[in-house]
Amino acid sequence: MADRVQIGLWQMDLRARKCVEVLRKNGFDAHFLPDQESVRARVLAECEPAASVGFGGSMSVAGLGIFEALSGGGKKLHDHGRVPPEERAATRLAQLTCDLFLTGTNAVTLDGCLVNLDMNGNRTNAMTFGPKKTVVVAGGQKIVADLPEAIRRIKTVSAPRNAKRLKLSTPCAATGFCEDCNSPQRICRVYSIIERRPANSDITVLVCGEPLGL
């Protein structure tokens, strides 16, 4: 008899495949990949023709070791999380015009929407309007039924975990729960919903049959 982990991965696999079908109907270049290694190989293949690569602060992409694999290879790498504070604004601007932008997403709905917590106000523009190409990596645990569930996931999972990761002084970073706070460091202020691939954009979504990122 399959154990609970195997059953959970079976369900995640099915949901990921279904999600890819709907994303394609919504105009995205979407692909199902069964595990983290296959996602990593696909992302590195996407990076090959790019002279400049931007990183959107995604823990999913970071966990794949893409930046480390590309370092020293002659490409211009723009990662605002790896530069001093005084260089972050310029790095984010560079992400808007890079050849390839790599990012994650906080939730993907089963009707094919990408839903994100936009912590710095730049992520959505970098995904949809600036770079020549964008690759979005989505772990299977981020697939949700609909937009209300996506917002709940952002508030109850993504925001508290990112606040803790970034060492912010928000209530959720202390309690692990959304407190709907008025903290100056509150990160859940702006949300983006991409229902269809924007015109004149090149967006590939890689949906993994395993968990990735937060």
Residue, then its C-alpha position, 0 to 999 in steps of 0.5 A: m500500500a502506498d504511504r501518505v507521501q506517495i499518495g500526496l505526490w501522486q495527487m500533486d502530479l495529477r494537479a500539475r499536469k492539469c494545470v499545464e493544460v489550462l495554462r496552455k489554453n491561456g496562451f502560456d508556453a507551459h510544461f510539466l516536469p516531474d521532478q526538481e532535476s528535470v526543472r533544473a535541466r530545463v531552466l539551464a537550457e533556457c539560459e544557454p542563448a541568453a547573454s543576460v539573466g535576471f533573477g526575481g528573488s524566487m526561492s524556487v529558482a534559488g533552490l535549483g542552484i541556477f545562479e551558481a551554475l551560471s556564475g563565471g560563464g560570461k553572462k551578465l547576472h542581475d540578482h538584487g538579492r546578491v548586491p549591496p542595498e545601494e545597487r539594488a535599484a539599478t539591478r532591478l532596472a537591469q532585470l527589466t531589459c535582460d534577455l531572460f528573467l527567471t522567477g517563481t510564483n506564489a500560486v497557480t490556479l487550476d483555471g490557469c492564473l499566475v498569482n503573486l505577492d509583489m514585494n518590491g513593485n517590480r516583479t510583475n513588470a519584469m515578468t510581463f513587459g520588460p525582458k525578451k523572455t520570462v521563465v516562471v518556475a512553479g512547485g506542485q504545492k503552489i497549485v490551488a483551486d481558484l483566485p480566493e484560494a490563491i490569495r489565502r495561500i499568499k496571506t497564510v503561507s507565502a507572506p509569513r514565510n518570506a517575512k521570516r526569511l527576510k528577517l522583517s519585524t512583522p507580526c506574521a514573522a513572529t506568529g506564523f499567521c497573517e495578522d492583517c497588520n499595519s506594520p511599516q514592513r508589511i509585504c502583502r501590499v500589492y498582488s498581481i493576477i495574470e489571467r492570460r499571457p500578455a500580448n507581446s510577451d514570451i512567458t514559459v511556465l514550468v510546473c513541477g510534479e514535486p514541491l519547490g520553494l516556499 
